[in-house]
C-alpha cells in the first residue's frame, strides 16, 4: 500500500495549484485520506481530509475555502486544490492514508509560493 504525491512546484502569490495523491494497493474511497503540510522548523499539521463517507474535514487554521479536497474514484486519486496562495503556504505537502488504522505517508511534494 502506498500513496504518491505530485503537482508541487513554484507558484506566484495569489496563484493556484492542485496537488495529487495517487493511491495504490488499497481503495482511496474506502478510507480516510488527509493532506498535511510541514513548514521548515515547524511541526507537520493537517490541512484537510476526506473520509469514506465523502465528508470533507477541515482542520484548525484551514477552515476557509482556500483549500479543498476531492477524489477521482476511477483514478484512485485524491486532490488538494489550493487557491489564493501566499508565501506562508510554502511548505512540503504530504498525503496520508488511514487504512483501517494503518497509517501510510507519501514522500511529500514541495510547494513554493514566491514572486
RAHU-V285754 format. One record per residue. N is the residue number from 1. PHI is phi in degrees with one decimal (none if undefined). PSI is psi in radians with two decimals (999 if undefined). Layout:
# RAHU-V285754
n:phi:psi
N:PHI:PSI
N:PHI:PSI
This chain:
# RAHU-V285754
n:phi:psi
1:none:2.33
2:-156.8:2.80
3:-127.8:2.47
4:-129.0:2.12
5:-89.9:2.68
6:-156.7:2.94
7:104.8:-0.08
8:-71.5:2.96
9:160.2:-2.84
10:-96.6:2.29
11:-138.6:2.57
12:-79.4:2.68
13:-54.6:2.40
14:89.2:-0.17
15:-84.5:-3.11
16:-126.7:2.77
17:-153.4:2.51
18:-119.8:2.15
19:-98.1:2.61
20:-117.7:2.57
21:-130.6:1.79
22:-90.7:2.15
23:-98.5:2.53
24:-143.7:2.56
25:86.4:-0.06
26:-159.3:2.93
27:-98.3:2.01
28:-58.4:-0.67
29:-69.0:-0.25
30:-91.7:-0.03
31:-137.7:2.93
32:-81.7:2.16
33:-117.3:2.28
34:-128.2:2.64
35:-107.2:2.34
36:-120.9:2.87
37:-142.3:2.71
38:-136.1:2.06
39:-88.2:2.45
40:-51.3:2.26
41:85.8:-0.03
42:-123.6:2.88
43:-75.4:2.70
44:-68.0:2.38
45:-129.3:2.56
46:-75.6:2.49
47:-107.9:-1.00
48:-160.1:2.66
49:-137.5:2.88
50:-138.5:2.12
51:-96.3:-3.10
52:-71.3:-0.27
53:-91.3:0.15
54:67.2:0.45
55:-91.5:2.32
56:-86.5:2.33
57:-112.1:2.10
58:-104.1:2.51
59:-113.4:2.86
60:-52.3:2.26
61:92.3:-0.15
62:-132.5:0.67
63:-88.3:-0.07
64:-81.3:-2.90
65:-102.4:0.14
66:-68.4:-0.52
67:-117.1:2.11
68:-130.7:2.66
69:-119.6:2.52
70:-148.1:2.99
71:-141.9:2.47
72:-113.2:1.78
73:-64.3:-0.60
74:-64.2:-0.56
75:-98.1:-0.05
76:52.7:0.77
77:-131.6:2.45
78:-114.0:2.48
79:-118.2:2.64
80:-120.7:1.97
81:-94.3:2.20
82:-121.9:2.19
83:-121.5:2.79
84:49.8:0.88
85:-68.9:2.55
86:-124.0:2.86
87:-55.4:-0.47
88:-70.5:-0.21
89:-85.8:-0.05
90:-62.9:2.16
91:-175.6:3.01
92:-95.2:2.23
93:-104.3:2.30
94:-119.6:2.55
95:-103.1:2.41
96:-132.3:2.34
97:-112.5:2.37
98:-110.6:1.77
99:-104.2:1.55
100:51.8:0.77
101:96.4:-0.26
102:-89.9:2.18
103:-97.0:2.26
104:-125.7:2.18
105:-106.8:2.58
106:-87.1:3.14
107:-85.1:-0.21
108:93.1:2.70
109:-135.7:2.34
110:-88.0:2.32
111:-118.3:2.20
112:-120.9:2.15
113:-108.3:1.92
114:-159.4:2.62
115:-93.5:999
